[in-house]
Amino acid sequence: MTTVSTLSDAVRAMSDGSVTSAELVEHAIAVADAHDEATGMFITRFSDQARQAARKADAERASGQAVGPLHGIPLGVKDIITTAEAPSTAQSLILDPAWSHGDAVVVQRLRAAGAIVMGKLTTMEFAIGAPDFSKPFPIPRNPWNLEHWAGGSSSGSGSSVAAGAVLGALGTDTGGSIRIPAAFCGISGLMPTFGRVPKSGCVPLGYSLDHIGPMARSARDCALMLNALAGRHPSDPTTLDVAVDDYVTGLTGDLTGLRVGVDRLGRFAGDAEDPSLPALWNAALDALASQGAEIIEMEVPHYEEMTIADMVIMLSEALAYHRGDLSQRWYEYFQATRTTIGAGVFYGAADYVQAQRCRRVGQRALADAYEDVDVIITPTCSTAAPSFSGVNGMVKGLASGSIGAMNTGYWDTTGNPVLSVPIGFNGSGLPMAMQIAGRPFDEAAVLRVGDAYQQSTDWHLRTPTMPEAMSEVPA
């Protein structure tokens, strides 16, 4: 009896007839039934609609109709992205449900590829801040340890993939919100180049920083999803008319001659760095070198300035969106949301303009750095998922511009594509990860490196042990 543990495996299994979409969907529903209450993965579930869609998908395949690359695959959608089945709440009491109607472009594209939407996944309120136990929303917990955070803000996207309630999910990333929960939950998450994937139908956080991207168990899974998601759309003027690759065909497992720039960023993490990281990091580098990669030590240019610029730009743009509601409905917001976005009042117009100027300088310096390397890797986070008692301190540090152990904001400022992949576990059994960053619109190289690494390791296939959990699908 074989098992299906990744989205890619499920596509192959359905193609050869060893599993059906109905079986995949029923398994996903069973996992959610068993663990949603404890892990807080979903805001809304669409089980009846998903069953109906799975029956239709199986009937189409049986009748010989053409099927899409994600035909019959159960996926989840972060609850700041609109779907036809239910309004998006942004996990907030503030957002008017009338704002949300129909499928966002990315959801339309997933459905066109044959995917089945299982429900709306939890987030941090308006994709920023930390959980608030006083509000009437699920608390997203880490499937590896329920006393720890799943990461923000694509919390439910990370935990649902790790738990097996979906085979892939949509997340968003403005300061790390795809890559941090991917790292904390032990899965893979891709932030595409800014302008690669349309954001229309998504509640904004930072207009000039927001990205939508795939989260799944493997880099190959993310490549399959990106094939469906990528490409310009007239509804989003920030999307660019740049050729879209077939991201799966380039996953050869061979890194011969590829130049990998390496920056561990320990000079910024300091005492916050997990003591398990150095050994995991060295093992990851050895795995890349064994597949032909040339490892080149380097320092990412203007790292501190660009990380701070991300926060200045994000909070300024978020405040522009929320100023009216914050002034009238302050206490209806989550505590961490209002204090974090509220910190934007300390940045003036000159600060915002200067941050955007810093951004251009950093982008040019980074482009020069890519003359010597093909991709750059750093730890995604220098620490593992915090317990809930430590979450607010982490968020306050980020809001104050502290660099610390979260190594993601730099890349939101530059807009480059970045993939986070798991590299092992710390002494407490929590996942750790590295991120792989490429040149603008070179997602193919980033995914190639991530997939090659995962062909020689199995960290991305490890699943958390939860009572009565079904971490793999019988096929």
N, C-alpha and C positions, 0 to 999 in steps of 0.2 A: 504494500500500500504506500503510494507516494503521497507527499504533502505539498501544499501550496503555501508558501510563506511570503512571497513578494507579489507585487502587481505584475511584474514581468512573467513570473511563473504562472500566474493565473491566466494571462493572455495565451500562453503556450498550452496550458491545460485545457482551456475551452476550445482552442483550435483543434486539438487532437481528440476531443470528445471525452476526456477523462473527468471533467467537471462541468457543471452548468452554471449559468448566471444565477439561477434560482437557488442553487446550493451555496454559492458565494454570499448571496444576499441573506439567506437564512442564517448562515454562520455569523455574519456581521450583526444581524439583529440579536442573535443569541448572546454574543459577547456584550453588546450594549445593554441587553436585559440584565445580564449578570453583574455588570461593573459600572454602568453609567452613574448610578446613584453615588457610589463610593468615589469615583474618579472625577465626576463633574465634567464629562466630555462634551455633552450636547446641551444646547439651549432648546432645540426643537428637533424631533425625529420624524421622518417621513416614511415610516415602515410600510404602510398600506400602499402608498404610491410606488415605493421601491419594489415591492413584491410584484405589482402589476407590470412595472417596467421590465423586471427580470423575466417574467413569463413571455412578454413581447419579444425581448431580445433573444431568448432561446428559440421561440417560434420562427423568428426571422433567420436565425442561423440554420435551423433544421430545414427550412424551405429553400435554402441555397441563395438567399438574398445577400447582397454585398454587405459586409459588416465593417464598422470603423475600427481603428486601432485600439480603442478602449471599450469595445462592445461588451456590455454586460458587467463592467467593473464597478463595484461599489466604492464611491468616494464621498468625502465630506467637504463642507464649505464653511469657512470662517464667517461668523455672524456680523461682519461689517460689509459683506458682499451680498448683493441681492439675489434672491431666487424667487421663482414664481409661486412656490408652494406656501410660503409664509413670509411676513415682513422681517426685515433685519432690525435687530434691536440695538446693535453695538454694545450689548450687555449693559444697557443704561436705561434709567427712568426718563432721560431727557429727550432722546430722539423721537420725533414724531413718526409713528408708523406709516403715515401717508407718504413720507419721503421714499419709502421702499416699495417698488413695484416692478414685477417682471424679473427676468433673468439678466444679470450683468453679462457683458460681452464674454468674459472668461467662462461663465457658466454655460452660455449658449455654445461656446466652442467645445467644451467638454461633452455636452449632450450630443452635439453633432458628431463627435468621435465615438459615441455610443455609451458614454459613462452614465451611471445611475447615481443620483444624489440621495444619500441616506439621511441627511439632516444638516442643521446649522450647528456649528461647533463653537464652544465657548472661547472668549477672548478676555483681555483686560478692557475695561470700559473705554470706548473710543480708541482702542488699540494702544493704550498707554497706562502707566501706573502699576498698581498691585491689587491683589484680591481684597475685597471688603466684606467681612463676614456679617456686617449689619444690613446688607442689601439683599433683596429677594432674588438672587441669582446663584446658580451652581458655583462652587469653589473648585477650580481646576487643580487636580492633584496629580503628582507624578506617579505613574504606574510602577516604578521601581521602588518607591517608598512613599506611601500616601501622606506621610508627615512632611513631605518636601514639595516644593512648587514645581509645576510642569514647565515654567518659563513663560515669558510674555513676549509679545501679546497673543501670538497664535497658539495659545495654551491647549485648547481642545484639539487643534490640528495635530500637535505633537503627541499628546497622550492617546488619542484615538488610533493613530497609526501604530504606536508602540504596543497598545493593548490588543490590536487586531480587530477593532470595531469598524475600520475602513481600511482599504488597501492603499489609499492616497488621499490627500487633502489639499485644499487651497489655503495658503497663508499670505500674510502681508508683512512687509519689512520697511521700516522707516529709520530705525536705529538698531535693528538686530532681531526683529520680531518673527522672522522665519528661522533664522539660524540659532538663536538662543534656545527656543523650545526644542528644536531638532537636536541640539547638543545635549540638553538636559534629559531628553527622553530617549536618547540612543538611536535616533533615526537619521535619515538624510534630508536636507532641505536646501533648495536652490533659490537664491535671490538673483533673478535675471538682470541684465543691463537695464538701467533706467531708459524707458522708451521702447523696450522689447515687447512688453505685454500690456495691453490696454487696461486702464484702471476705472473706466466709466462703470458706474453702478457700485462703486466702493466708497464707503464713508471716508472722507479724507482725514489725515492727521497732519502731514506736512506735504503741501501741494507739490513742491519741487523735489521731494525725497521719497515719496511712497512707491513701493514696488508690490506687485502680486506675483507669487510663484508657487511651485509645487513642493509638497512635503510627502515623502514616502519612505519605504524601508531602504531602498538602494538608489545609487546614482543612476542606474539604468532605468529604474521606475520614474525618476524625475525627468530623464530624457524623453521617455514615452509621453509623459504629461506635457512637457514643454513643446513637443511637436504639435500638440493640439492647441496650446495657448498662445504661441508666439505669432507676431505679425501686426503690422499697422492696422488701426481702425479709425475711421473718421470721427467717431464719437469722443476720442481722446487725442487732443492736439499734441500731447507730449510724446505720442508714439511716433517712431521714425520708420521710413520706408527703406529698411535694410533687409537684405536677403536672409531668409530663414533656412538654416541647414536641416537635414535629417539627422537629428542628434544621436540617434541610435546606431547608425551605420559606422560612426567613427569610434565606437567602443571596442577597440581591438585588444585591449589588455597589454599592449606593447608601448613602453615609454622611452624606447631607445632614442637617445639624442635630445630628449626634452629637457630644457633647463628649468630647474625648480628653485626659485628663490625662497629662502627660509629666514623667518624672523620670529623668534620665540616670544618676544615682547615681555620677557621677564623683568626688564628694567622698569616697566610701568606697573606690573602686578604686585611686586614686592612681597610682603608677607601674606597677601591674599592668594598667592599661587598655591594650588593644591600640591602637597608633597609627592603625590603619585604622578604628576604630569611629566617630569623629566624623563622617566623611564618609558612611559607610553609614547612620548614624543620621539625619543630616539628609535624606538622600535618601528614607529610609522615611517621615519626617514629611511631606515634600513629596508623596509618593504618597498618603498618607492625606488630606491637605488637598485634593488635586486631585479627590478623590471626595466632597467636601463636608464632611469632618470639621472641627470647630472645635478647634484645637490650643491647649491651656491649660497653661502651665508651672506646676508645683507641686512640692512635696516630700511624699513619702509619710510619714505620721505615725508617729513612734516606730519608725523603721526599724531602728536599731541594737538597741534593746531587744527588738524582736520577733524579730529574727534570732538573737540570743543565746538567747532563750526557746525557740526551735525546737530548738537544740542541747541545752539543759538537759533539756527534756522528752523528746526522742528518746533520748538516752543513758541517762537514768534509766529509761525504760520498756524499752529494749533490755536494760539490765543486769538488770532484774527477770525477763526471759524467759531470759537466758543465764547467770545467776549460778552455778547449779549446774554446768553444763557447763564454764564458764570455770575454776572452781576445780579440776575434775578432769581436764580435757583441754585445758589452755591452749595447748600447742604444736601441737595438731591444728587449731586455728583458723588462718586466714590471719593473717600478722603484723599487717597494718593493721586487720583486724577485731578482734583481741583487744586491741590497744592503743587503738583508738577506743572500743569499747564499754567497755573497762576503765576509761577516763577517767570513766565514770559514777560510780565510787566517790568521786570528789571532790565530788559533789553530794549534799547531805543532803536529808532530807524537807522541811526548811524552804525549801531552794532550789527544789525541785520545785513546792511549793505557791506560792511567790512567782512562779515562771515562769508558772504557770497564771493567777495573778491579773494579771500583766502582759499575758497573752494577752487577757483580757477587756477591759482598758483599751484595748489596741491595736485590738481589734475595734470597740469603740464609737467610737474616734477615726476609724477608717477609714470606718465607716458615715457619720459626719458629712462626711467628705471626698467621699463619693459624692453628697452633695447638690449639689455643684458640677460634677461630671463624671459621665459614663456608664461609661467604662472608663478604666483607667490603664495606660500602657505604660512599660516600662523595658527596658534590655538584659537578655536572659536571663542571659548571662555577659558580663563586660566583657573577657574574653579568649577566645581560641580554644582548641581541644583541646591540652592539653600533651603533650609527648613523654613516654615512659614514665619517663624519668629525673626528670621534674618532678611526677609523679602523687603520690608519697608526701608531698612537701612541701605540695601543695594539700590533701590529706586531713588532714594534721596541723594545718594552719591552721584548717580547718573544725572539727576536733575541739576545738581550743583556744578556739573562740568568735570567731576572727578573722572580720571581715566580708569584706574582700578583694574578689575579682572574681566570685564566685558570688552571683548576685542572686535566689536562688530560695527560701531558707528562710523568709523573711518571710511568704510566701503560704501555706506549710504551717501556720504558726502561726495565721493568720487563717482558713484554710479556704476562701478564695474560689476560684472557678474561674479558671484561668490557661492560656492557650494560647501555646506558643512557635512562632514561624515564622522561617524563614531570611530574612536581609536582604542577603546578599552574602558576599564572601570577603575575608579579610585578605591581606596582602602575600605570605604563604606558600601561598596557595591553600586555606586552611582555612575552613570555614563560620563565619559569625557570625549572631546571631539577636536578635530582640526578643520580649518576652513581653507579652501582653495580658490584663489582669486585670479581672474584672467583679464586680458585686455577687453575694452568695450566691445560688446557683441561677439565675443569669442567664447560663448558658452560651450562650444564643442570641445575646446581644450580643457576647460574646467571639468566637464563631465567625463572626458577621457581619463583624466588623472584619477578622479574619484572612483570610476568604475574599475580601473586597473588595480588600484589599491584594494578594492573590495573583492576582486578576483583572487587575491592572495591572502585575504583575511576574512573572518566571519563575524566581526563585531556587529555589523548591521543586521545579522540574522539572529542575534541573541534576543530573547523575549523575556519580559518580566514574569515572575511567578506570582499569580494572584489566585485567591481561592476560587475554584471552579472555572478558572479562565481557560479558554480554548485559544491558544496563541497561534495555532496553525490550522489550516483548513484541510480536512480530509478530502482526498480526490479519488 
